[in-house]
Structure formats: structure tokens, C-alpha cells
Amino acid sequence: MILIKKFLYVCVMALSVFSSAQERLMPEVDERVEMVSIVFRLAGAEEYSRDYNKKYAEDINAYFEPYKNTEVVKFVQENRNKYGLGYDAVMSMALHLSFKNKKFSFTKEKESTLEKRWEKVEVKKFVSLLNELYKKSDFQKFFNNHSDSYAKAVQAYRQSILKDFNQNWYSHFYGKAPNEEYRIILGYGNGGGNYGITLHPEHHKTIVYAVVGVSDFDSNGNAKFDKNEFQPLLIHEFNHSFVNYILEMKNYKSELKEPAEKIYSLVEKEMKSQAYGDWETMINESLVRAAVIRYMTDNHYPQSTIDEEIQMQRGRKFLWIKELTELLGKYEENRNRFPTLEDFYPEIIAFYKNLEPKLQGIIDNQPKVVSISPDIMDKNDVDSKITEIIITFSREMSGKGVSINLGESGKEHFPLKKFEGYFNNNTAIKIQTEMKPDTEYEFVLTGNKFISKDGYPLQRTSIKFKTK
């Protein structure tokens, strides 16, 4: 079987951890998140329509079939197309709602953090229509009907992810204590996406949410959480509020702007595919990901797990992640000189200034896909009876694994059936296929496991075609 990485990794807001009081984290399934997710599913939002949990998807389809043409669904369809309401914008709206006495209302904030794609949308009308559907469909009945399943998911997450999670590491590593409230939401109906959302309520401390996409289930429909997948995600989210604000201090942004813009231009396509639309986001994401690896090192993860995390980030085009992680190691070794990460930030700026002239050489060393046989790439007349393909790389590969993702259109348009192995001195692979006529297909080769013999990740390659 081919291993498919299903997780959509989008983190666009600053997140934090609990204070030194060490209140234990308690994940929950949230009625706001489920309600808004289901409305966007009914409106045809592909990213909210995946059926990793087939039973839950079937229950949604059956229960809400009479309501798929209601006014709020039509409203979402119209505004989604007009303003691009999708992914994190959907979760941003869900968690900017208050829910009391079976009614949604929009939360008043000290300063607005609602995702900017909602700026031109009639938010009051959306909330009003949402309340109409909530009442008409008796949504609470649907939610309560799944309470046992939700409770099992919460317990599974606590046992798999939080049991050995070290909350104390953050204040020690960064040299400062956080002051926000942190909440973890298990998103049953949000299509498997992971999102970070911040809220600044008028009369409450800042709340930061990690919305965790629930996308792996056993044969009985019970949620499962792979520690190697979900714990790094949680560690990642915790780091953001300790990192993002530093770039706004002093003259750091002006110092970094020129070299960082040049770096970003070399990896722009891959960064934008992960929703990292500017160099500032790239800089913060790089540092957060390096901090994840420092957490793993400091908390004695197996070296093989740490190496895998490094390679995964290099495959996502953070090609400098290992060197940045080593730099943070020097920070940890010199805390008398650098009590906080703020104090160390000039060293990070110097790192990026030195990186910029070297990065093109690193990119040039990445292996690439040079041919596919039969030639299916971007073709519209591929024979659906083809049963295997051969992919050839520009360099000898390590031969130690494969990393092939679903395309944007999901698993129904994934043509690969079985990986048969490397050959020709590890410069090519053979894969069995299974296809239908008149169907569009897509799969993505990544550098997470496809690595050259000398350690460079494969240049991410999306392969699309249509059968005749």
C-alpha cells in the first residue's frame, strides 16, 4: 500500500500555552465548529467535504439532506465564490461566534482578529441565517447523538498526545511566561484541516485555539491520533506566540526584509501552497519548526524521529531547517548570554543574511522528476487501462521510502494502487495504477521520504492528467 499523508497543515495565527499555573489541557469537540463546518460541507466546500470518517459523513448527509438548500447554505455559496471563504477563514468565523441559550452571536473583541476574507461579507446576516438553520434542523439533537463518539475522541487524544506532553518546556526555552488562554478543539467535521485561531474578547484574556482535524478512524468509527503526527503539530502551535511578535520588535523587520525577500522568491511556490503568502510568515514558520525539533531533542525523542521531522520540513521547502535548529542549540548552550529568544534574535537575523547567497545552490542540488512512462503528465487523453507507471529521477535516491500525497481533488481522484519498489540504481520507481475512463487524476510526490543519496529532498512535483 502507498502511504498517503492526509493532513492539511495550515497555521496562520499566533498561539500560546497555559501559564505557569500549569492548568492541564483538555481537548473538546465544539458545537460552533461542527455547525459551521457542516454548513460549509452543505455548500460544497471541498476542504470541508472529505469523508475520512465515513459513518459521520453518512450521518451528516442523511440528517441534513432536507436543509441543503436553506438560506445560509445559499449565502455561503455566493460569498465563498466571491470572497474566497475557505480553509482557515471558516474556522476563524466559527470561533469568533459565542454560543449561549442555543443561539449564536458574534463576539465583540478589543481588536479584530476575524480572518480578513470576511471583511466585505454581511456577518450579521450570516449569523442570523446560521441561527435559523440551527433551530430548524434541531442541530443540538444531531450534536448530542454523537456525544459518545466525541467523548471517545477526547479520551484518545489525551492518552495519545497529551499524556507525556511537556508544557514546562516553553517558558524554560523562551525565557518568558505566556499569558493567554489556550484551547484545543477536535474538528470532527472540518475535513482534516488543522488551524490556529486567535480571539481577543472584550472582557477576557486572549484565547488561542488549536483546531485539530480528526481524520483517522478505526473500523468502528473511533478516532485515532498518531503521536508522531499530532504531537509535533501541537508542539508547533504552542510555539507561535513566543516567536511571531519578535519580528515586529525594534528594526528587525527592516533588517531582514532584503535577504528574506530573496529567500522567499526562491521557494515562493511551495510556501504559497502551504498558505504562507509572504516572507514574514516564512521566517516565523521556519523558527517555529526549528523550535519543534529543539523540543523533540530536549525531551529525548528517538533520533530517528527527529531525523524524520527534519527531513519532513526540508521536503516542505524549509531547506535550511537543520542549520537553523543547530543555531537554536547554540542559543540553549549560552543562556547566560542570551536569557530569552528576544536577546538571541540578532543571531537569527545574521543566519538569514548568510543563508540567502547559498540557497540557490541547495535548490540546484534537489533531485527532480525527469520523466514519467507512459507519458501522462498534463495529458487529457491517458488510456485508463494503464496498470503501472515508471517515474525517473534526476539523481540516485536513498531508496528508503516514498512520500506520495493526495491531490487537491481528494482520494477519489488518486490513481495509485501499489508501490512496487526502486530500480535502476535507485533512480526510478514503479507503481501500479487503477483508473476509470473520463476521470481527472492527481498525486503529489514530496521530499518527505523521496531523498537523494546525498541527503537532498525531492522537489515537490504534482502530477495531473485525465483519462479518455
C-alpha positions in Angstrom: 0.0 0.0 0.0 1.1 3.6 -0.7 1.3 5.8 2.4 -0.7 8.9 1.9 -0.2 11.9 4.2 -3.7 13.3 4.7 -3.1 16.2 7.0 -3.6 19.7 5.8 -1.2 21.8 7.7 -2.2 25.4 7.9 -1.1 27.6 10.8 -1.7 31.3 10.3 -2.3 32.8 13.7 -0.2 33.2 16.8 -0.7 30.6 19.5 0.4 30.2 23.1 0.4 27.9 26.1 -1.1 28.0 29.5 0.6 30.0 32.3 3.0 28.7 34.9 0.0 27.5 36.9 0.1 24.5 34.6 -3.6 24.0 34.1 -4.0 20.8 32.2 -5.0 20.9 28.6 -8.4 19.5 27.9 -9.4 18.9 24.3 -13.1 19.2 23.3 -15.5 18.9 20.4 -17.1 22.3 19.9 -20.7 22.9 18.7 -19.7 26.1 16.9 -17.0 24.3 14.9 -19.3 21.4 14.0 -22.2 23.7 13.0 -20.1 26.0 10.7 -18.2 23.0 9.2 -21.4 21.2 8.3 -22.8 24.4 6.7 -19.8 24.7 4.5 -20.0 21.0 3.7 -23.6 21.5 2.6 -22.4 24.5 0.5 -20.0 22.2 -1.4 -16.7 23.4 0.1 -14.4 20.6 -0.9 -12.0 21.0 2.0 -14.9 20.5 4.4 -16.4 17.6 2.5 -13.9 14.9 3.0 -15.2 11.6 4.5 -12.3 10.2 6.5 -15.0 9.2 9.0 -17.5 7.6 6.7 -20.1 7.0 9.4 -20.0 10.6 10.5 -20.2 11.8 6.9 -23.2 9.5 6.2 -24.9 10.8 9.3 -24.4 14.4 8.2 -25.7 13.7 4.7 -28.8 11.8 6.0 -29.7 14.3 8.8 -29.1 17.5 6.8 -30.4 16.4 3.4 -33.7 18.4 3.9 -31.6 21.5 4.7 -29.0 21.6 1.9 -30.8 24.4 0.0 -31.6 26.6 3.0 -30.7 30.3 3.0 -27.5 30.1 5.0 -26.2 27.5 2.5 -27.0 29.7 -0.4 -25.4 32.6 1.4 -22.2 30.7 1.9 -22.1 29.5 -1.7 -22.4 33.0 -3.0 -19.9 34.6 -0.7 -17.5 31.8 -0.8 -17.1 32.2 -4.5 -16.9 36.0 -4.3 -14.5 36.4 -1.4 -12.7 33.0 -1.2 -14.2 31.9 2.1 -12.5 28.6 2.8 -10.0 26.7 5.0 -8.9 28.9 8.0 -11.4 31.6 7.2 -14.2 29.1 8.0 -12.7 28.2 11.4 -12.0 31.8 12.2 -15.7 32.6 11.8 -16.7 29.5 13.9 -14.6 30.5 16.8 -15.5 34.2 16.6 -19.0 33.2 17.5 -20.4 33.0 21.0 -23.0 30.3 21.8 -25.4 30.8 24.6 -29.0 29.6 25.1 -29.0 27.7 21.8 -28.1 30.9 19.9 -25.0 32.2 18.1 -23.8 35.8 18.3 -20.7 37.5 17.1 -18.1 38.0 19.8 -17.0 41.6 20.5 -13.2 42.0 20.5 -10.7 44.5 21.8 -9.2 44.3 18.4 -10.5 42.4 15.5 -8.8 39.1 14.6 -11.5 37.7 12.3 -9.9 36.5 9.1 -9.8 39.4 6.6 -11.7 37.4 3.9 -14.9 38.2 5.9 -14.4 41.9 5.8 -16.9 42.5 2.9 -19.3 39.8 4.0 -22.6 40.7 5.8 -21.5 38.9 9.0 -24.7 39.8 10.9 -26.8 38.2 8.1 -24.6 35.1 8.2 -25.1 34.7 11.9 -28.8 35.3 11.7 -29.2 32.6 8.9 -27.0 30.3 10.9 -29.4 30.6 13.9 -32.3 29.9 11.6 -30.8 26.6 10.4 -29.7 25.7 14.0 -33.3 25.9 15.2 -34.9 24.5 12.1 -32.7 21.4 12.0 -32.6 20.9 15.7 -28.8 20.8 15.4 -28.3 20.2 19.1 -30.1 16.8 18.6 -27.5 15.9 15.9 -24.7 17.0 18.2 -25.9 15.1 21.2 -26.5 12.0 19.2 -22.7 11.8 18.7 -21.7 12.7 22.2 -20.3 9.2 22.9 -18.2 9.3 19.8 -16.9 12.8 20.7 -16.0 11.7 24.2 -14.0 8.7 22.9 -12.1 11.1 20.6 -11.3 13.4 23.5 -10.0 10.5 25.6 -8.0 9.1 22.7 -6.3 12.5 22.1 -5.5 12.9 25.8 -4.0 9.4 26.0 -2.0 9.6 22.7 -0.9 13.2 22.6 -1.2 14.9 26.0 -0.1 12.1 28.3 3.6 12.9 28.1 3.4 16.5 26.7 5.9 18.8 28.5 4.2 22.2 29.0 7.0 23.4 31.2 9.5 23.4 28.3 8.1 26.5 26.7 8.8 29.0 29.5 12.2 27.5 30.0 13.2 27.5 26.3 11.9 31.0 25.6 12.8 32.6 28.9 9.3 34.1 29.4 5.9 33.0 30.6 2.8 33.2 28.4 -0.4 34.9 29.5 -3.1 33.7 27.1 -5.7 31.0 27.5 -5.2 28.0 25.2 -7.8 25.6 24.0 -7.7 22.5 21.8 -10.8 21.8 19.6 -11.2 18.4 17.9 -12.8 19.2 14.5 -14.9 16.2 13.6 -16.5 17.8 10.5 -13.7 20.1 9.3 -12.3 17.9 6.7 -9.0 17.0 8.4 -7.5 20.5 8.4 -5.5 21.9 11.3 -5.9 25.6 12.1 -4.7 28.2 14.6 -7.2 30.9 15.6 -6.8 33.8 17.9 -9.6 35.7 19.7 -9.4 38.9 21.8 -12.7 39.1 23.7 -13.5 42.5 25.2 -13.7 41.4 28.8 -11.5 38.3 28.8 -7.9 37.4 28.3 -6.8 36.4 24.8 -8.0 33.0 23.8 -5.9 30.9 21.3 -7.4 27.9 19.7 -5.8 24.9 18.0 -8.4 23.2 15.8 -7.2 19.7 15.2 -8.6 17.9 12.2 -9.8 14.4 13.1 -9.0 12.3 10.1 -8.0 8.8 11.2 -10.6 6.3 12.5 -10.7 2.6 13.2 -13.1 0.1 11.8 -15.7 1.0 14.4 -15.5 4.7 13.6 -13.5 5.7 16.7 -11.0 8.5 16.3 -7.2 7.6 16.4 -4.3 10.0 16.9 -0.8 9.0 15.8 1.6 10.6 18.3 4.2 11.1 15.5 1.7 13.1 13.5 -0.3 15.0 16.1 2.2 15.8 18.9 4.6 17.7 16.6 1.5 19.6 15.3 0.6 20.6 18.9 4.2 21.5 19.8 4.3 23.6 16.6 1.1 25.5 17.5 2.3 26.3 21.0 5.5 27.9 19.7 3.9 30.7 17.6 3.1 33.3 20.3 6.7 33.0 21.6 8.0 33.7 18.1 5.8 35.8 15.9 5.8 39.0 17.9 9.7 39.3 18.0 9.8 40.1 14.3 7.8 43.2 15.0 10.3 44.5 17.6 12.9 47.1 17.1 14.1 47.3 13.5 14.2 43.5 12.9 11.8 43.5 10.1 13.7 46.2 8.1 17.0 44.3 8.7 15.5 41.0 7.4 13.4 42.4 4.6 16.0 42.3 1.8 17.6 38.9 2.4 14.3 37.3 3.4 12.5 38.5 0.3 15.2 37.0 -1.9 14.9 33.7 0.0 11.2 33.7 -0.3 11.4 34.3 -4.1 13.3 31.0 -4.4 10.7 29.0 -2.5 7.5 31.1 -3.2 5.5 28.4 -5.0 5.9 25.8 -2.2 5.3 28.4 0.5 2.1 29.7 -1.0 0.9 26.1 -1.5 1.1 25.8 2.4 -0.7 29.2 2.8 2.5 31.1 3.7 2.0 34.1 1.5 4.8 36.4 2.4 8.4 36.4 3.7 7.4 37.4 7.3 5.3 34.2 7.6 8.1 32.1 6.1 10.6 33.5 8.7 8.2 32.8 11.6 7.3 29.4 10.4 10.9 28.4 10.0 11.7 29.4 13.5 8.6 27.6 14.9 9.5 24.4 13.1 13.1 24.6 14.3 11.8 25.1 17.8 9.7 21.9 17.4 12.9 20.0 16.7 14.6 21.5 19.7 11.6 20.4 21.9 12.0 16.9 20.5 15.7 16.9 21.2 15.3 18.3 24.7 12.6 15.8 25.5 14.6 12.8 24.3 12.7 11.7 21.3 14.4 8.9 19.3 17.0 10.3 16.9 15.2 8.5 14.1 12.0 10.5 14.9 14.0 13.8 15.0 15.7 13.0 11.7 12.3 12.2 10.1 10.9 15.6 11.3 13.9 17.4 9.9 13.5 15.7 6.6 9.8 16.4 6.5 10.4 20.1 6.9 13.1 20.1 4.3 10.6 18.4 2.0 8.2 21.3 2.6 11.0 23.6 1.3 12.3 24.7 4.6 15.7 23.6 3.2 17.7 25.4 6.0 15.8 23.8 8.9 18.7 21.6 10.1 21.1 24.5 10.3 18.5 26.8 12.0 17.9 24.0 14.5 21.6 23.8 15.2 21.7 27.6 15.7 18.9 27.3 18.4 21.1 24.7 20.0 23.8 27.3 20.5 21.2 29.6 22.0 20.3 26.9 24.5 24.0 26.4 25.3 24.5 30.1 26.1 21.6 31.2 28.2 23.7 33.3 30.5 24.5 35.5 27.4 21.0 35.1 25.9 18.4 34.8 28.7 15.5 34.9 26.1 14.9 34.3 22.5 14.4 38.0 22.1 18.0 38.5 23.1 19.2 35.9 20.6 17.2 37.2 17.6 20.1 39.3 16.1 21.9 35.9 15.7 18.9 34.6 13.7 18.9 37.7 11.5 22.6 37.1 10.8 21.8 33.5 9.9 19.3 34.5 7.2 21.7 37.1 5.8 24.3 34.4 5.3 21.7 31.9 4.0 20.4 34.0 1.1 23.5 33.7 -1.2 23.8 29.9 -0.5 20.2 28.8 -1.0 20.2 28.7 -4.8 23.0 26.1 -4.7 21.0 24.0 -2.3 17.9 24.1 -4.5 20.0 23.2 -7.5 21.1 20.0 -5.7 17.5 18.8 -5.1 16.5 15.8 -7.2 13.7 16.3 -9.7 11.3 14.2 -11.7 12.7 13.9 -15.2 10.3 11.6 -16.8 7.1 9.5 -16.4 6.5 6.4 -18.5 3.9 6.2 -20.1 4.0 10.0 -20.6 0.8 11.0 -18.7 1.9 14.4 -17.3 -0.7 17.1 -18.0 -2.3 14.9 -20.7 -6.1 14.8 -21.4 -6.2 11.5 -23.3 -4.5 9.0 -21.0 -5.5 5.3 -21.5 -7.4 4.2 -18.4 -6.2 0.7 -19.0 -2.7 1.6 -18.0 -1.8 -0.6 -15.0 1.6 0.7 -14.0 3.9 3.8 -14.4 7.6 4.4 -14.0 8.9 7.6 -12.6 12.5 8.5 -13.1 14.5 11.0 -11.0 17.4 13.2 -11.9 19.7 11.7 -9.2 20.2 8.5 -7.3 17.8 8.3 -4.4 18.3 6.8 -0.9 15.7 4.1 -1.7 14.5 4.1 1.9 10.9 5.3 1.5 8.2 7.0 -0.6 6.0 10.0 0.1 3.0 10.5 -2.2 0.2 12.8 -1.2 -3.4 13.1 -2.4 -4.0 15.9 -4.8 -6.4 18.7 -4.1 -9.3 16.7 -5.6 -9.0 14.0 -2.9 -8.8 10.3 -2.8 -11.5 9.6 -5.4 -9.0 11.1 -7.9 -5.9 9.2 -6.7 -4.8 6.7 -9.3 -2.1 4.8 -7.5 -2.7 1.3 -6.1 0.6 -0.2 -5.0 4.3 0.8 -4.8 6.4 -1.9 -6.4 9.9 -0.5 -5.5 13.0 1.3 -6.7 15.2 0.0 -9.5 17.9 1.2 -11.9 20.3 2.1 -9.1 17.5 3.8 -7.2 17.0 6.4 -9.9 13.4 5.2 -10.8 10.3 3.7 -9.1 7.5 1.6 -10.4 3.9 2.0 -9.2 0.7 0.0 -10.0 -2.3 2.1 -11.1 -6.0 1.7 -11.2 -8.1 4.2 -13.2 -11.5 4.8 -14.7 -12.3 6.3 -18.1 -13.0 10.1 -18.4 -11.7 10.9 -15.0 -9.2 13.5 -13.7 -6.4 12.3 -11.5 -3.7 13.8 -9.4 -1.0 12.8 -7.0 1.9 14.7 -5.4 5.5 13.5 -4.9 7.1 15.2 -1.9 10.6 15.3 -0.4 9.5 13.9 3.0 10.7 10.4 2.0 12.0 10.8 -1.5 15.5 11.8 -0.7 18.7 11.7 -2.8 21.6 9.5 -1.8 23.4 12.6 -0.6 20.5 13.9 1.5 18.6 16.4 -0.6 14.7 16.2 -0.7 12.9 15.8 -4.0 11.5 18.9 -5.5 7.7 18.7 -4.8 6.0 17.6 -8.0 2.3 17.5 -8.7 1.3 15.1 -11.4 -2.1 15.7 -13.0 -3.8 14.1 -16.0 -7.2 13.0 -17.4 -8.2 9.6 -18.8 -10.1 9.3 -22.1 
